[in-house]
Amino acid sequence: MKIQKVTDETRVKAYALLQRAFPSSDYETTLVKKLHENGRPMHEWVCIHVGKVIAYIAFTNAYHGNELCGLHLAPMAVAPDFQKQGIGSELLRFALRQEAIKNQTLFVLGEPGYYQRFGFAPCTVPICPFDNNNAHFLSMRNESTVSFVVGYEPEFVPLAIPPRPKTKKRRLR
Ligand SMILES: CC(C)(COP(=O)(O)OP(=O)(O)OC[C@H]1O[C@@H](n2cnc3c(N)ncnc32)[C@H](O)[C@@H]1OP(=O)(O)O)[C@@H](O)C(=O)NCCC(=O)NCCS
């Protein structure tokens, strides 16, 4: 398995991988395609195994108002048949050692149990606009003390949350 920067050739393979890793949603694939189309600054790597892209990781700019304040790790995916074999961990650890990443403030919206093992810690400020009370928002090398809503590239949009089913009010006896 080798890890390399995303090229024109591996981009298309990365879209296919994202679709397989997130089968019930087009969100991640569309997001990455739009970020590419719009030429947003990104740091991206893929894992290649016998000519196939089996994992993908991307970082995009994080903003405090109009100022850069770090990078968002998103999205990250491993092909379903290669998950839980340490590939995601290897790719993430590789990315965290890279020059463009290793001294940056990093943010991630994800499973705390997964990302904490790589040095991310729960984040209270800044506030993630896509989370509830920052319950799944973590950071690394984050020295923010003031509260603000961290900015993402405009291609990141809130996922449509299905309306909650209406429940009949129960009368208290
Ligand atoms: C989440 C994901 C990137 C992890 O990659 P992976 O290669 O499967 O992970 P690893 O094999 O390196 O996992 C290392 C450990 O994390 C655990 N882990 C994996 N996914 C986890 C999750 N969602 N929450 C908590 N722990 C998780 C594994 O059980 C494993 O634990 P162990 O070392 O105690 O056995 C991958 O499972 C995936 O692509 N999932 C679907 C897409 C997704 O959810 N992406 C992340 C959000 S953008």
The ligand as a MOL file (V3000), in Angstrom:
LIG
                    3D

  0  0  0     0  0            999 V3000
M  V30 BEGIN CTAB
M  V30 COUNTS 48 50 0 0 0
M  V30 BEGIN ATOM
M  V30 1 C -14.0120 5.8960 10.1710 0
M  V30 2 C -12.9870 5.2660 9.2050 0
M  V30 3 C -12.3170 6.3530 8.3700 0
M  V30 4 C -11.9280 4.5570 10.0740 0
M  V30 5 O -10.9720 3.9460 9.2230 0
M  V30 6 P -10.5230 2.4320 9.4880 0
M  V30 7 O -9.4160 2.0910 8.5850 0
M  V30 8 O -11.7360 1.5560 9.4410 0
M  V30 9 O -10.0280 2.5690 10.9670 0
M  V30 10 P -8.8700 1.7630 11.6810 0
M  V30 11 O -8.8520 0.3340 11.2470 0
M  V30 12 O -7.6150 2.5090 11.5630 0
M  V30 13 O -9.4940 1.8620 13.1230 0
M  V30 14 C -8.7520 1.9500 14.2490 0
M  V30 15 C -9.6920 1.7880 15.4130 0
M  V30 16 O -10.7610 2.7260 15.4080 0
M  V30 17 C -11.9940 2.0630 15.5980 0
M  V30 18 N -13.0400 2.7720 14.8540 0
M  V30 19 C -13.2490 2.7320 13.5220 0
M  V30 20 N -14.3120 3.5060 13.2200 0
M  V30 21 C -14.7390 4.0520 14.3830 0
M  V30 22 C -15.7960 4.9400 14.7220 0
M  V30 23 N -16.6440 5.4350 13.8040 0
M  V30 24 N -15.9340 5.2930 16.0280 0
M  V30 25 C -15.0960 4.8030 16.9820 0
M  V30 26 N -14.0850 3.9590 16.7110 0
M  V30 27 C -13.9210 3.5860 15.4290 0
M  V30 28 C -11.7770 0.6750 15.0900 0
M  V30 29 O -12.6900 -0.2090 15.7160 0
M  V30 30 C -10.3400 0.4270 15.5270 0
M  V30 31 O -10.3030 0.0930 16.8720 0
M  V30 32 P -9.1850 -0.9230 17.4720 0
M  V30 33 O -7.8510 -0.3570 17.0700 0
M  V30 34 O -9.4300 -0.8750 18.9390 0
M  V30 35 O -9.4920 -2.2320 16.8270 0
M  V30 36 C -13.6450 4.1960 8.2930 0
M  V30 37 O -14.2170 3.2010 9.0820 0
M  V30 38 C -14.6940 4.7660 7.3390 0
M  V30 39 O -14.3560 5.1610 6.2340 0
M  V30 40 N -15.9660 4.7670 7.7520 0
M  V30 41 C -17.0540 5.2470 6.8720 0
M  V30 42 C -16.9040 6.7230 6.5720 0
M  V30 43 C -16.7460 7.5740 7.8230 0
M  V30 44 O -17.5030 7.4120 8.7890 0
M  V30 45 N -15.7550 8.4970 7.8100 0
M  V30 46 C -15.4280 9.3350 8.9450 0
M  V30 47 C -16.1940 10.5770 9.0210 0
M  V30 48 S -15.7260 11.8070 7.8100 0
M  V30 END ATOM
M  V30 BEGIN BOND
M  V30 1 1 1 2
M  V30 2 1 2 3
M  V30 3 1 2 4
M  V30 4 1 2 36
M  V30 5 1 4 5
M  V30 6 1 5 6
M  V30 7 2 6 7
M  V30 8 1 6 8
M  V30 9 1 6 9
M  V30 10 1 9 10
M  V30 11 2 10 11
M  V30 12 1 10 12
M  V30 13 1 10 13
M  V30 14 1 13 14
M  V30 15 1 14 15
M  V30 16 1 15 16
M  V30 17 1 15 30
M  V30 18 1 16 17
M  V30 19 1 17 18
M  V30 20 1 17 28
M  V30 21 1 18 19
M  V30 22 1 18 27
M  V30 23 2 19 20
M  V30 24 1 20 21
M  V30 25 1 21 22
M  V30 26 2 21 27
M  V30 27 1 22 23
M  V30 28 2 22 24
M  V30 29 1 24 25
M  V30 30 2 25 26
M  V30 31 1 26 27
M  V30 32 1 28 29
M  V30 33 1 28 30
M  V30 34 1 30 31
M  V30 35 1 31 32
M  V30 36 2 32 33
M  V30 37 1 32 34
M  V30 38 1 32 35
M  V30 39 1 36 37
M  V30 40 1 36 38
M  V30 41 2 38 39
M  V30 42 1 38 40
M  V30 43 1 40 41
M  V30 44 1 41 42
M  V30 45 1 42 43
M  V30 46 2 43 44
M  V30 47 1 43 45
M  V30 48 1 45 46
M  V30 49 1 46 47
M  V30 50 1 47 48
M  V30 END BOND
M  V30 END CTAB
M  END
